[in-house]
Amino acid sequence: MNWTPETIKKKEEIAFHYSKILELLGEDITREGLLKTPERVAKSLMFLTKGYEQNPAEILSSAVFIEDYQQMVIVKDIDFFSMCEHHILPFFGKAHVAYIPNKAVTGLSKIPRIVDVFARRLQIQERMTTQIKNCIQQTLKPLGVMVIIEAQHLCMQMRGVEKQNSITTTSDFTGVFNQAKTREEFISLIRGGK
């Protein structure tokens, strides 16, 4: 984190409010184990939401190359961690992203980076899936994009229905992925041809 006067002020304000939350929960914020908790939580929250300060289109377009390649490019099993905007609890899993270039490809590391940008915001899985797809489609203008996200949500596992083994899967696609055959090829490739 780049600690500018502005980010230091933000951290201090978050820490102040978090100390009040701890007091409202009935905690003694002067006890040893909690003395630095408000500041640690503030730093953690700022890290976990740093995607608000990043521009995914700039990241993606920072490494664009003209290439005569029009086959599927897949980056699969991209680990991510995000925070559910409804309960401020983590959800995490894997993103699988494919696109079919239309004369422009991007550096392979840029795909996981934009997944992280959108994951490092208060999110819902459905929106995150669409944001990743839209960013790639609008920035690279490929023949099509498909994104599948598989995640576990602690708001379902720790509270509420308390289903520890549930996995939520979302998908979104554009262009040539509107054809069932192309979608099926992508799914087969991310599943290892099984």
ROSE-46695 format. One record per atom (N, C-alpha, C, O, CB): residue in one letter; z, x, y. Coordinates in steps of 0.2 Angstrom, whole numbers, plus 2048, in hexadecimal, padded with zeros to 3 digits. Glycine has a CB too. Layout:
# ROSE-46695
AZXY/...
END
This chain:
# ROSE-46695
M8008047FA/M800800800/M800804806/M804809807/M8067FB800/N7FC80380B/N7FC806811/N801803816/N8007FE818/N7F4806814/W806807817/W80C80581B/W80B806822/W80D80B825/W813808819/T808801826/T80780182D/T80C7FD830/T8107FA82C/T8007FD82F/P80D7FE837/P8137FA83A/P8127F2838/P8177EF837/P8127FB841/E80C7F0837/E80B7E9836/E80E7E782F/E8117E282E/E8047E7837/T80C7EB82A/T80E7EA823/T8157EB822/T8197E881E/T80A7EE81E/I8187F0826/I81F7F1825/I8237EB828/I8287E8825/I8227F7829/K8217E882D/K8247E2830/K8237DC82B/K8287D882A/K8207E0837/K81D7DB828/K81C7D6823/K8217D781D/K8247D281B/K8157D6821/K8227DD81B/K8277DE815/K82E7DD817/K8317D9814/K8267E6813/E8307DE81D/E8367DD820/E8387D5820/E83D7D381F/E8387E0827/E8337D2823/E8337CA823/E8347C781C/E8387C381B/E82D7C7827/I8307C9818/I8307C6811/I8377C880E/I83A7C480B/I82A7C980C/A8397CE80F/A8407D080C/A8457CC80F/A84A7CA80B/A8417D880D/F8457CB815/F84A7C6819/F84A7BF815/F84F7BD814/F8497C6820/H8447BC815/H8447B6812/H8467B680B/H8497B1808/H83D7B3813/Y8447BB807/Y8467BB800/Y84E7BC7FF/Y8507B97FB/Y8427C17FD/S8517BF804/S8587C0803/S85B7B9804/S8607B7801/S85B7C5809/K8587B5809/K85B7AE80A/K85A7AA804/K85E7A6802/K8577AB810/I8547AB800/I8537A77FA/I8587A97F5/I85B7A47F2/I84C7A87F7/L85A7AF7F4/L85F7B17EF/L8657AE7F1/L8697AC7ED/L85F7B97EF/E8677AE7F7/E86D7AB7F9/E86D7A37F8/E8727A17F5/E86F7AC801/L8687A07F9/L8677997F7/L8687987F0/L86A7927EE/L8607967FA/L86679C7EC/L86679C7E5/L86E79D7E2/L86F79C7DC/L8627A17E1/G87279F7E7/G8797A07E5/G87B7A77E4/G8807A97E1/G87B79C7DF/E8767AC7E5/E8777B37E4/E87B7B67EA/E87B7B47EF/E8717B77E3/D87F7BC7E8/D8827C07ED/D87D7C67EE/D87D7CA7EA/D8897C27EA/I87A7C67F4/I8757CB7F5/I8787D17F7/I8747D67F8/I8707C87FB/T87F7D27F7/T8827D87F9/T8847DC7F2/T8867E17F3/T8887D77FD/R8837D87ED/R8857DC7E7/R8807E17E5/R87A7E17E7/R8857D77E1/E8827E77E2/E87E7ED7E1/E8777EB7DE/E8727EE7E0/E8827F17DC/G8767E77D9/G8707E67D6/G86B7E27DA/G8657E37D9/G8717E27D0/L86D7DF7DF/L8697DB7E4/L8687DF7EB/L8647DC7EF/L86B7D47E5/L86B7E47EC/L86B7E77F3/L8637E87F5/L8627E77FB/L86E7EE7F3/K85F7EB7F1/K8597ED7F3/K8537E87F0/K84D7E97F1/K8577F47F1/T8567E27ED/T8517DE7EA/T84C7DA7EF/T8467DA7ED/T8557D87E6/P84F7D87F4/P84A7D57F9/P8447D97FB/P83F7D77FC/P84E7D27FF/E8467E07FC/E8417E47FE/E83C7E67F8/E8367E67F9/E8447EB801/R83F7E77F2/R83B7E87ED/R8367E27EB/R8307E37EA/R83F7E97E6/V8387DC7EC/V8347D67EB/V82F7D57F0/V8297D47EF/V8397CF7EB/A8317D77F7/A82C7D77FC/A8267DC7FA/A8207DA7FB/A82F7D9803/K8287E27F8/K8237E77F7/K81E7E47F1/K8187E57F1/K8267ED7F5/S8227E17EC/S81E7DF7E6/S8197D97E8/S8147D97E6/S8237DC7E1/L81C7D47EC/L8177CF7EE/L8117D17F2/L80C7CF7F1/L81B7CA7F2/M8137D67F6/M80D7D97FA/M8087DC7F6/M8027DC7F7/M8107DE800/F80A7E07F1/F8067E37EC/F8027DE7E8/F7FC7DE7E7/F8097E87E7/L8057D97E6/L8027D37E1/L7FE7CF7E5/L7FA7CB7E2/L8087CF7DE/T7FE7CF7EC/T7F97CB7F0/T7F57CF7F5/T7F27CD7FA/T7FD7C67F4/K7F47D57F3/K7F07DA7F7/K7E97D87F7/K7E57DA7FC/K7F17E17F5/G7E67D37F3/G7DF7D17F3/G7DD7CD7F9/G7D87CD7FB/G7DE7CD7ED/Y7E27CB7FD/Y7E17C7803/Y7DE7CC808/Y7DA7CA80D/Y7E77C4806/E7E07D2808/E7DE7D780D/E7D77DB80B/E7D57E080E/E7E37DC80E/Q7D47D9805/Q7CF7DD802/Q7C87D8803/Q7C97D2802/Q7D07DF7FB/N7C37DB804/N7BD7D7804/N7B97D97FE/N7B67DE7FD/N7B87D980A/P7B87D47F9/P7B57D57F3/P7AD7D77F3/P7AB7DB7F0/P7B67CF7EE/A7AA7D37F8/A7A37D47F9/A7A27DB7FB/A79D7DE7F9/A7A07CF7FE/E7A67DE800/E7A57E5802/E7A67EA7FC/E7A27EF7FB/E7AA7E7807/I7AB7E87F8/I7AC7ED7F2/I7A67ED7ED/I7A47F27EB/I7B37EA7EE/L7A47E77EC/L79E7E67E7/L7987E97EA/L7947ED7E7/L79D7DF7E6/S7967E97F1/S7907EB7F4/S7917F37F5/S78C7F67F8/S78F7E77FA/S7977F67F5/S7977FD7F6/S7948017F1/S7938077F2/S79F7FF7F7/A7927FE7EC/A78E8027E7/A7897FE7E3/A7897FC7DE/A7938057E1/V7847FD7E7/V77E7F97E5/V7787FD7E4/V7768017E9/V77C7F37EA/F7757FD7DE/F76F8017DD/F7697FD7DB/F76A7F87D7/F7718067D7/I7637FF7DD/I75D7FB7DB/I75B7FE7D5/I75A8047D4/I7577FC7E1/E75A7F97D0/E7597FB7C9/E7557F67C6/E7567F07C7/E75F7FD7C5/D74F7F87C2/D74B7F37BF/D74E7F17B8/D74C7F37B3/D7447F67BE/Y7547ED7B8/Y7577EB7B2/Y7597E47B3/Y75C7E27B8/Y75E7F07B1/Q7567E07AE/Q7577D97AE/Q75A7D67A8/Q7597D17A6/Q7517D57B0/Q75F7DA7A5/Q7627D879F/Q76A7D77A1/Q76C7D97A6/Q7627DD799/M76D7D479D/M7747D279E/M7797D979F/M7787DD79B/M7777CE799/V77D7D97A4/V7827DE7A5/V7887DA7A4/V78A7D67A8/V7817E17AC/I78D7DD7A0/I7937DA79E/I7997DF79F/I7987E579D/I7937D7797/V79E7DD7A3/V7A47E17A3/V7A97DC7A0/V7AB7D77A3/V7A67E37AA/K7AC7DD79A/K7B07D9797/K7B77DC796/K7B87E2797/K7AE7D7790/D7BC7D7794/D7C37D9793/D7C67DD799/D7C97E2799/D7C37DE78D/I7C57DA79F/I7C87DD7A5/I7CF7DA7A6/I7CF7D47A7/I7C37DB7AC/D7D47DE7A5/D7DB7DC7A6/D7DC7DA7AD/D7DA7DD7B2/D7E07E17A3/F7E07D47AE/F7E27D27B5/F7E97CF7B5/F7EB7CD7B0/F7DC7CE7B8/F7EC7CF7BA/F7F27CC7BC/F7F27C87C2/F7F07CB7C7/F7F87D17BC/S7F47C27C2/S7F47BE7C8/S7FA7BA7C9/S7FE7BA7C4/S7ED7B97C8/M7FB7B67CE/M8007B27CF/M7FE7AB7D1/M7FA7AA7D5/M8057B57D6/C8017A67CD/C7FF79F7CD/C80279D7D4/C80879E7D6/C80379B7C7/E7FE79A7D8/E8007977DE/E8047917DE/E8077907E3/E7F97957E2/H80578E7D8/H8097887D8/H81178A7D7/H8157877D9/H8077847D2/H81278F7D3/H8197917D1/H81A7987D3/H82079B7D2/H81A7907CA/I81679C7D6/I8167A37D7/I8197A77D1/I81E7AB7D1/I81B7A47DD/L8167A57CB/L8177A97C5/L8117AC7C3/L80B7AA7C4/L81A7A47C0/P8117B17BF/P80B7B57BD/P8077B17B8/P80A7AD7B4/P80D7BC7BA/F8017B27B8/F7FC7B17B3/F7F87B77B2/F7F67BA7B7/F7F87AA7B4/F7F67B87AC/F7F27BF7AA/F7EE7BE7A4/F7EF7B97A0/F7F87C47A9/G7E97C27A4/G7E57C279E/G7DF7C679F/G7DF7CC7A1/G7E27BB79D/K7D97C479D/K7D37C879D/K7CD7C47A0/K7CD7BE79F/K7D17CA796/A7C97C77A4/A7C37C47A7/A7BD7C87A3/A7BD7CE7A2/A7C37C57AF/H7B87C47A2/H7B27C67A0/H7AC7C47A5/H7AC7BE7A6/H7B07C3798/V7A87C97A7/V7A47C77AC/V79D7CA7AA/V79C7D07A7/V7A67CB7B3/A7987C67AB/A7917C87AA/A78C7C67AF/A78D7C17B3/A78E7C57A3/Y7877CA7B1/Y7827C87B5/Y77B7CB7B3/Y77B7D07AF/Y7847CB7BC/I7767C87B5/I76F7CA7B3/I76C7CC7BA/I76A7C87BE/I76B7C57AF/P76B7D37BB/P7697D57C1/P7627D37C3/P75E7D17BF/P7697DD7C1/N7617D37CA/N75A7D17CC/N7597D77D1/N7587D67D7/N75A7CA7D0/K7577DC7CE/K7567E37D2/K75C7E67D5/K75B7EC7D7/K7517E17D7/A7627E47D4/A7687E77D7/A76D7E77D2/A76F7E27CF/A76A7E47DE/V7707ED7D1/V7767ED7CC/V77C7F07D1/V77A7F47D6/V7757F27C6/T7827EF7CE/T7877F27D2/T78B7F77CD/T78A7F77C7/T78C7ED7D4/G78F7FC7D0/G7938007CC/G7977FC7C7/G79A7F77CA/G7978057D0/L7987FE7C1/L79C7FA7BC/L7A37F97BE/L7A67F47BD/L79B7FD7B6/S7A67FE7C2/S7AD7FE7C4/S7AE7F87C9/S7B47F67CA/S7B08047C6/K7A97F67CC/K7AA7F17D2/K7AB7EA7CF/K7AF7E77D2/K7A37F17D6/I7A97E97C9/I7AB7E27C6/I7B27E17C5/I7B57DC7C7/I7A77E17BF/P7B57E67C1/P7BD7E57C1/P7C07E67C8/P7C67E27C8/P7BF7EB7BC/R7BE7E97CC/R7C17E97D3/R7C17E37D6/R7C67E17D9/R7BE7EF7D7/I7BB7DF7D6/I7BB7D87D9/I7BF7D37D5/I7C27CF7D8/I7B47D67DA/V7C07D47CF/V7C47D07CB/V7CC7D17CE/V7CF7CC7CF/V7C47D27C3/D7CD7D77CF/D7D47D97D1/D7D57D67D8/D7DB7D37DA/D7D57E07D1/V7D07D67DD/V7D17D47E3/V7D37CC7E3/V7D77CA7E6/V7CA7D57E7/F7CF7C87DF/F7D07C17DF/F7D77C07DB/F7DA7BB7DC/F7CB7BE7DB/A7D97C47D6/A7DF7C37D2/A7E57C57D7/A7EA7C27D6/A7DF7C87CC/R7E47C97DB/R7EA7CB7E0/R7EA7C77E6/R7EB7C97EB/R7E97D27E2/R7EA7C07E4/R7EB7BB7E9/R7EF7B57E5/R7EF7B57DF/R7E57B87EC/L7F27B17E9/L7F57AB7E6/L7EF7A77E3/L7EB7A67E7/L7FA7A77EB/Q7EF7A57DD/Q7E97A37DA/Q7EA79D7D5/Q7F079B7D3/Q7E67A87D6/I7E579A7D3/I7E47967CD/I7DF7997CA/I7DA79B7CD/I7E478E7CF/Q7DF7987C3/Q7DA79C7BF/Q7D37997C0/Q7CE79D7C0/Q7DC79B7B8/E7D27927C1/E7CC78F7C2/E7C87927C8/E7C37947C8/E7CD7887C3/R7CC7927CE/R7C97957D4/R7C779C7D4/R7C279E7D6/R7CE7947DA/M7CC7A07D0/M7CA7A77D0/M7C47A87CC/M7C07AD7CE/M7D07AB7CC/T7C37A47C7/T7BC7A57C3/T7B67A47C7/T7B27A87C7/T7BC7A07BD/T7B779F7CB/T7B179D7D0/T7B07A27D5/T7AB7A47D7/T7B27967D3/Q7B67A57D8/Q7B57A97DD/Q7B27B07DB/Q7AE7B37DE/Q7BC7AB7E0/I7B37B27D5/I7B07B87D2/I7A97B77D1/I7A57BB7D3/I7B37BA7CB/K7A77B17CE/K7A07AF7CD/K79C7AF7D4/K7977B27D5/K79F7A97CA/N79F7AC7D9/N79C7AB7DF/N79B7B27E3/N7967B37E6/N7A07A67E4/C7A07B67E2/C79F7BC7E6/C7997C07E3/C7967C37E7/C7A67C07E5/I7997C17DC/I7947C47D9/I78D7C17DB/I7887C57DC/I7957C57D2/Q78C7BB7DA/Q7867B77DC/Q7847B87E3/Q77E7BA7E4/Q7877B07DA/Q7887B77E8/Q7867B87EF/Q7857BF7F1/Q7817C07F5/Q78C7B57F3/T7897C47EE/T7887CB7F0/T7827CE7ED/T77E7D27F0/T78E7CF7EE/L7817CE7E6/L77C7D17E2/L7767CD7E2/L7707D07E1/L77E7D37DC/K7767C67E2/K7717C27E2/K76D7C37DB/K7677C47DB/K76C7C27E7/P7717C37D5/P76E7C47CF/P76A7BE7CC/P76A7B87D0/P7737C67CA/L7677BE7C6/L7647B87C3/L7697B37C1/L7687AD7C0/L75F7BA7BE/G76F7B67C0/G7757B17BE/G77B7B57BD/G77B7BB7BC/G7737AE7B7/V7817B27BD/V7877B47BC/V78B7B07B7/V78B7AA7B8/V78B7B67C3/M78F7B37B3/M7947AF7AF/M79B7B27AF/M79B7B87AE/M7917AD7A8/V7A07AE7B0/V7A77B17B0/V7AB7AD7AB/V7AB7A77AB/V7AA7B17B7/I7AF7B07A6/I7B37AC7A2/I7BA7B07A3/I7BB7B67A3/I7B17AD79A/I7BF7AC7A4/I7C67AF7A5/I7CA7AB79F/I7CA7A579F/I7C97AE7AC/E7CE7AF79C/E7D37AD797/E7DA7B0799/E7DB7B679A/E7D17B0790/A7DF7AB79A/A7E57AD79D/A7EB7A979A/A7EB7A4797/A7E57AC7A4/Q7F17AD79A/Q7F77AA799/Q7FB7A979F/Q7FB7AD7A4/Q7FB7AE794/H7FE7A37A0/H8017A17A6/H8097A07A5/H80B79C7A1/H7FE79A7A9/L80D7A47A8/L8147A47A7/L81779D7AA/L81C79B7A8/L8177AA7AB/C81379A7AE/C8167937B1/C81578E7AB/C8197897AB/C8127917B7/M8117907A6/M81178B7A0/M81578E79A/M81878A796/M80A78A79D/Q81779479A/Q81B797795/Q822798796/Q826797792/Q81879E794/M82479979D/M82B79A79E/M82E7937A0/M8357937A0/M82C79F7A4/R82A78F7A3/R82D7887A5/R8287837A3/R8247847A0/R82E7897AD/G82A77D7A6/G8257777A4/G82477679D/G82977479A/G81E7797A7/V81E77679A/V81D775793/V82077A78E/V820779789/V816773792/E821780791/E82378678D/E81F787787/E822787781/E82B78478B/K819788787/K815789782/K812791782/K80E792786/K80E785782/Q81679577E/Q81579C77F/Q80E79F77D/Q80C7A477F/Q81A7A077B/N80B79B778/N80579E775/N7FE79B778/N7F979C776/N80579D76E/S7FF79777E/S7F9794780/S7F5799785/S7F879D788/S7FB78E785/I7EF798784/I7EA79C788/I7E579778C/I7E3792789/I7E57A1783/T7E4798792/T7E0794796/T7D9798797/T7D979E799/T7E379279D/T7D4795796/T7CD798796/T7C979479C/T7C978E79B/T7C9798790/T7C67987A0/T7C27947A5/T7BB7987A6/T7BB79E7A4/T7C57947AC/S7B67957A8/S7AF7987A8/S7AC7957AE/S7AD78F7B0/S7AB7987A2/D7A77997B1/D7A37977B6/D79C79B7B6/D79D7A17B4/D7A67977BD/F7977987B7/F79079C7B7/F78B7997BB/F78C7937BE/F78E79B7AF/T78679D7BD/T78079B7C1/T77A79E7BE/T77A7A17B9/T78179F7C8/G77479C7C1/G76E79E7BF/G76C79D7B8/G76D7987B5/G76D7A57C1/V76A7A37B5/V7677A37AE/V76D7A17A9/V76B79F7A3/V7647AA7AC/F7737A27AB/F7787A07A7/F7797987A6/F77D7967A2/F77F7A37A9/N7757947AA/N77578D7A9/N77178C7A2/N7727867A0/N77178A7AF/Q76E79079F/Q76B78F799/Q770791793/Q773796793/Q764794798/A77078C78F/A77578D789/A774793785/A779797784/A775787785/K76E795784/K76D79B780/K76F7A2784/K7727A6780/K76579C77F/T76F7A278A/T7717A878E/T7797A878E/T77C7AD78D/T76F7A8795/R77C7A278F/R7847A278E/R7867A4787/R78B7A8787/R78679B790/E7837A1782/E7857A377B/E7847AA77A/E7887AD776/E78079F776/E77F7AD77D/E77E7B577C/E7847B877F/E7877BD77C/E7777B777F/F7867B6785/F78C7BA788/F7927B9784/F7967BD783/F78C7B778F/I7937B3782/I7997B177E/I7997B5778/I79E7B8776/I79A7AA77D/S7947B6774/S7937BA76E/S7957C1770/S7987C476C/S78C7B976B/L7927C4775/L7937CB777/L79A7CC778/L79D7D1777/L78E7CD77C/I79E7C877C/I7A57C977E/I7A97C8778/I7AF7CB778/I7A77C5783/R7A77C4773/R7AB7C376D/R7A97C9767/R7AC7C8762/R7AA7BC76A/G7A57CD769/G7A37D3764/G79E7D075F/G79E7D375A/G7A97D5761/G79A7CB761/G7957C975C/G7987C5756/G7957C4751/G7927CF759/K79E7C3757/K7A27BF751/K79F7B8751/K7A17B474D/K7A97BF752/
END
